[in-house]
Amino acid sequence: MINQQVIDAIYKKYSKLPKSLDCLDMPLLFDVAGPHHNVSVDMDDDMNAELVIGSIDKNSPFHRLPMHRIHAIVPFENWVAIVMHSSIIFLNKKDNTVSVNLKPMRDGLVDKLRRKLSF
């Protein structure tokens, strides 16, 4: 079961980009989620390669993902997670259901100081 603790652990474990795109588990993504989500890679060159998820509306910012921004591809029992710095896209393995988690923004130093000084 994917709950908030699991999501927090994913963000923590995959906080950095992989050393190369070869470290991403692309076969898992294509074999398991590809048939339901029409997943493809649009490749001009290595720096401009984009992962295209056909089950997500073309107007969504999650329809085309720059490959160099993907931190990991993680399997779960019923989902495949595409992990990025501030979001995780969950693709269902059994149908075309998509779920997106957005990482909450944390207060920066200036915000914390401003809050302390206002009291």
CYANA upper distance limits for C-alpha pairs under 8 A (distance plus 0.5 A):
  2 ILE  CA      6 VAL  CA      6.29
  2 ILE  CA      7 ILE  CA      7.46
  3 ASN  CA      7 ILE  CA      6.83
  4 GLN  CA      8 ASP  CA      6.56
  5 GLN  CA      9 ALA  CA      6.67
  6 VAL  CA     10 ILE  CA      6.71
  7 ILE  CA     11 TYR  CA      6.87
  8 ASP  CA     12 LYS  CA      6.75
  9 ALA  CA     13 LYS  CA      6.45
 10 ILE  CA     14 TYR  CA      6.42
 10 ILE  CA     83 VAL  CA      8.26
 11 TYR  CA     15 SER  CA      6.12
 11 TYR  CA     83 VAL  CA      8.08
 11 TYR  CA     85 HIS  CA      7.82
 14 TYR  CA     71 HIS  CA      6.54
 14 TYR  CA     72 ALA  CA      7.07
 14 TYR  CA     83 VAL  CA      7.83
 15 SER  CA     71 HIS  CA      7.70
 15 SER  CA     85 HIS  CA      6.94
 16 LYS  CA     71 HIS  CA      6.78
 16 LYS  CA     85 HIS  CA      8.22
 17 LEU  CA     68 HIS  CA      8.37
 17 LEU  CA     69 ARG  CA      7.65
 17 LEU  CA     70 ILE  CA      7.35
 17 LEU  CA     71 HIS  CA      5.08
 17 LEU  CA     72 ALA  CA      8.22
 18 PRO  CA     23 CYS  CA      6.73
 18 PRO  CA     24 LEU  CA      7.91
 18 PRO  CA     71 HIS  CA      6.40
 18 PRO  CA     72 ALA  CA      7.83
 19 LYS  CA     23 CYS  CA      7.49
 20 SER  CA     24 LEU  CA      8.34
 21 LEU  CA     67 MET  CA      7.93
 21 LEU  CA     68 HIS  CA      7.65
 24 LEU  CA     71 HIS  CA      8.29
 24 LEU  CA     72 ALA  CA      6.28
 24 LEU  CA     73 ILE  CA      6.62
 25 ASP  CA     29 LEU  CA      7.29
 25 ASP  CA     72 ALA  CA      7.99
 25 ASP  CA     73 ILE  CA      6.26
 25 ASP  CA     74 VAL  CA      8.28
 26 MET  CA     30 PHE  CA      6.78
 26 MET  CA     73 ILE  CA      7.88
 27 PRO  CA     31 ASP  CA      6.28
 28 LEU  CA     32 VAL  CA      6.20
 28 LEU  CA     33 ALA  CA      8.09
 28 LEU  CA     73 ILE  CA      8.48
 28 LEU  CA     75 PRO  CA      8.22
 29 LEU  CA     33 ALA  CA      5.85
 29 LEU  CA     34 GLY  CA      6.66
 29 LEU  CA     39 VAL  CA      8.38
 29 LEU  CA     73 ILE  CA      7.72
 29 LEU  CA     80 VAL  CA      7.47
 30 PHE  CA     34 GLY  CA      4.73
 30 PHE  CA     35 PRO  CA      7.87
 30 PHE  CA     39 VAL  CA      7.04
 30 PHE  CA     40 SER  CA      8.36
 31 ASP  CA     35 PRO  CA      7.80
 32 VAL  CA     80 VAL  CA      8.35
 32 VAL  CA     93 LYS  CA      6.40
 33 ALA  CA     37 HIS  CA      6.49
 33 ALA  CA     39 VAL  CA      7.94
 33 ALA  CA     80 VAL  CA      7.40
 33 ALA  CA     91 LEU  CA      6.94
 33 ALA  CA     92 ASN  CA      7.28
 33 ALA  CA     93 LYS  CA      5.70
 33 ALA  CA     94 LYS  CA      8.43
 34 GLY  CA     38 ASN  CA      5.73
 34 GLY  CA     39 VAL  CA      5.33
 34 GLY  CA     40 SER  CA      8.25
 35 PRO  CA     39 VAL  CA      8.05
 36 HIS  CA     55 SER  CA      8.07
 36 HIS  CA     93 LYS  CA      7.78
 36 HIS  CA     94 LYS  CA      7.66
 36 HIS  CA     95 ASP  CA      6.00
 36 HIS  CA     96 ASN  CA      5.52
 37 HIS  CA     53 ILE  CA      6.60
 37 HIS  CA     54 GLY  CA      6.08
 37 HIS  CA     55 SER  CA      5.21
 37 HIS  CA     56 ILE  CA      8.41
 37 HIS  CA     91 LEU  CA      7.99
 37 HIS  CA     95 ASP  CA      8.38
 37 HIS  CA     96 ASN  CA      6.00
 38 ASN  CA     53 ILE  CA      6.55
 38 ASN  CA     54 GLY  CA      5.26
 38 ASN  CA     55 SER  CA      6.87
 39 VAL  CA     51 LEU  CA      7.68
 39 VAL  CA     52 VAL  CA      6.19
 39 VAL  CA     53 ILE  CA      5.20
 39 VAL  CA     54 GLY  CA      6.45
 40 SER  CA     51 LEU  CA      6.46
 40 SER  CA     52 VAL  CA      5.70
 40 SER  CA     53 ILE  CA      7.22
 40 SER  CA     54 GLY  CA      8.44
 41 VAL  CA     49 ALA  CA      7.26
 41 VAL  CA     50 GLU  CA      6.12
 41 VAL  CA     51 LEU  CA      5.11
 41 VAL  CA     52 VAL  CA      6.34
 42 ASP  CA     49 ALA  CA      6.17
 42 ASP  CA     50 GLU  CA      5.64
 42 ASP  CA     51 LEU  CA      6.88
 42 ASP  CA     52 VAL  CA      7.39
 43 MET  CA     48 ASN  CA      7.03
 43 MET  CA     49 ALA  CA      4.75
 43 MET  CA     50 GLU  CA      6.84
 44 ASP  CA     48 ASN  CA      6.24
 44 ASP  CA     49 ALA  CA      6.42
 45 ASP  CA     49 ALA  CA      6.43
 47 MET  CA     67 MET  CA      8.37
 47 MET  CA     68 HIS  CA      7.24
 48 ASN  CA     66 PRO  CA      7.34
 48 ASN  CA     67 MET  CA      8.06
 48 ASN  CA     68 HIS  CA      8.47
 49 ALA  CA     66 PRO  CA      6.60
 49 ALA  CA     67 MET  CA      6.08
 49 ALA  CA     68 HIS  CA      8.09
 50 GLU  CA     64 ARG  CA      6.51
 50 GLU  CA     65 LEU  CA      5.74
 50 GLU  CA     66 PRO  CA      4.88
 50 GLU  CA     67 MET  CA      5.60
 51 LEU  CA     64 ARG  CA      6.09
 51 LEU  CA     65 LEU  CA      5.51
 51 LEU  CA     66 PRO  CA      6.80
 51 LEU  CA     67 MET  CA      6.50
 52 VAL  CA     63 HIS  CA      6.23
 52 VAL  CA     64 ARG  CA      5.07
 52 VAL  CA     65 LEU  CA      6.98
 53 ILE  CA     62 PHE  CA      8.19
 53 ILE  CA     63 HIS  CA      5.70
 53 ILE  CA     64 ARG  CA      7.02
 54 GLY  CA     58 LYS  CA      8.27
 54 GLY  CA     63 HIS  CA      7.33
 55 SER  CA     63 HIS  CA      8.45
 55 SER  CA     96 ASN  CA      6.68
 55 SER  CA     97 THR  CA      8.41
 55 SER  CA     98 VAL  CA      8.14
 56 ILE  CA     60 SER  CA      7.33
 56 ILE  CA     62 PHE  CA      7.46
 56 ILE  CA     63 HIS  CA      5.75
 56 ILE  CA     98 VAL  CA      7.96
 57 ASP  CA     63 HIS  CA      6.74
 58 LYS  CA     63 HIS  CA      6.10
 59 ASN  CA     63 HIS  CA      7.77
 61 PRO  CA     65 LEU  CA      8.32
 62 PHE  CA     89 ILE  CA      8.47
 65 LEU  CA     69 ARG  CA      7.90
 65 LEU  CA     70 ILE  CA      8.26
 66 PRO  CA     70 ILE  CA      7.69
 69 ARG  CA     84 MET  CA      6.71
 69 ARG  CA     85 HIS  CA      8.07
 70 ILE  CA     82 ILE  CA      7.46
 70 ILE  CA     83 VAL  CA      6.47
 70 ILE  CA     84 MET  CA      5.38
 70 ILE  CA     85 HIS  CA      8.24
 71 HIS  CA     82 ILE  CA      8.21
 71 HIS  CA     83 VAL  CA      5.89
 71 HIS  CA     84 MET  CA      5.62
 71 HIS  CA     85 HIS  CA      7.54
 72 ALA  CA     81 ALA  CA      8.43
 72 ALA  CA     82 ILE  CA      6.56
 72 ALA  CA     83 VAL  CA      5.60
 72 ALA  CA     84 MET  CA      7.69
 73 ILE  CA     80 VAL  CA      7.42
 73 ILE  CA     81 ALA  CA      6.06
 73 ILE  CA     82 ILE  CA      5.23
 73 ILE  CA     83 VAL  CA      6.65
 74 VAL  CA     80 VAL  CA      6.24
 74 VAL  CA     81 ALA  CA      5.48
 74 VAL  CA     82 ILE  CA      7.10
 74 VAL  CA     83 VAL  CA      8.06
 75 PRO  CA     79 TRP  CA      6.82
 75 PRO  CA     80 VAL  CA      5.11
 75 PRO  CA     81 ALA  CA      6.79
 76 PHE  CA     80 VAL  CA      6.32
 76 PHE  CA     81 ALA  CA      8.05
 78 ASN  CA     92 ASN  CA      6.40
 78 ASN  CA     93 LYS  CA      5.93
 78 ASN  CA     94 LYS  CA      7.60
 79 TRP  CA     90 PHE  CA      6.48
 79 TRP  CA     91 LEU  CA      5.93
 79 TRP  CA     92 ASN  CA      4.97
 79 TRP  CA     93 LYS  CA      5.82
 80 VAL  CA     90 PHE  CA      6.12
 80 VAL  CA     91 LEU  CA      5.71
 80 VAL  CA     92 ASN  CA      6.98
 80 VAL  CA     93 LYS  CA      7.32
 81 ALA  CA     88 ILE  CA      6.83
 81 ALA  CA     89 ILE  CA      6.07
 81 ALA  CA     90 PHE  CA      4.99
 81 ALA  CA     91 LEU  CA      6.88
 82 ILE  CA     88 ILE  CA      6.07
 82 ILE  CA     89 ILE  CA      5.57
 82 ILE  CA     90 PHE  CA      6.92
 83 VAL  CA     87 SER  CA      6.96
 83 VAL  CA     88 ILE  CA      5.11
 83 VAL  CA     89 ILE  CA      7.13
 84 MET  CA     88 ILE  CA      6.45
 86 SER  CA    102 LEU  CA      6.53
 86 SER  CA    103 LYS  CA      5.45
 86 SER  CA    104 PRO  CA      8.41
 87 SER  CA    100 VAL  CA      7.48
 87 SER  CA    101 ASN  CA      5.96
 87 SER  CA    102 LEU  CA      4.99
 87 SER  CA    103 LYS  CA      6.08
 88 ILE  CA    100 VAL  CA      6.25
 88 ILE  CA    101 ASN  CA      5.63
 88 ILE  CA    102 LEU  CA      7.19
 89 ILE  CA     98 VAL  CA      7.59
 89 ILE  CA     99 SER  CA      6.45
 89 ILE  CA    100 VAL  CA      5.07
 89 ILE  CA    101 ASN  CA      6.98
 90 PHE  CA     98 VAL  CA      6.18
 90 PHE  CA     99 SER  CA      5.50
 90 PHE  CA    100 VAL  CA      6.55
 91 LEU  CA     96 ASN  CA      7.69
 91 LEU  CA     97 THR  CA      6.81
 91 LEU  CA     98 VAL  CA      5.39
 91 LEU  CA     99 SER  CA      7.21
 92 ASN  CA     96 ASN  CA      6.73
 92 ASN  CA     97 THR  CA      5.88
 92 ASN  CA     98 VAL  CA      6.77
107 ASP  CA    111 ASP  CA      6.14
107 ASP  CA    112 LYS  CA      6.89
108 GLY  CA    112 LYS  CA      6.86
109 LEU  CA    113 LEU  CA      6.71
110 VAL  CA    114 ARG  CA      6.52
111 ASP  CA    115 ARG  CA      6.65
112 LYS  CA    116 LYS  CA      6.76
113 LEU  CA    117 LEU  CA      6.58
114 ARG  CA    118 SER  CA      6.67
115 ARG  CA    119 PHE  CA      7.53
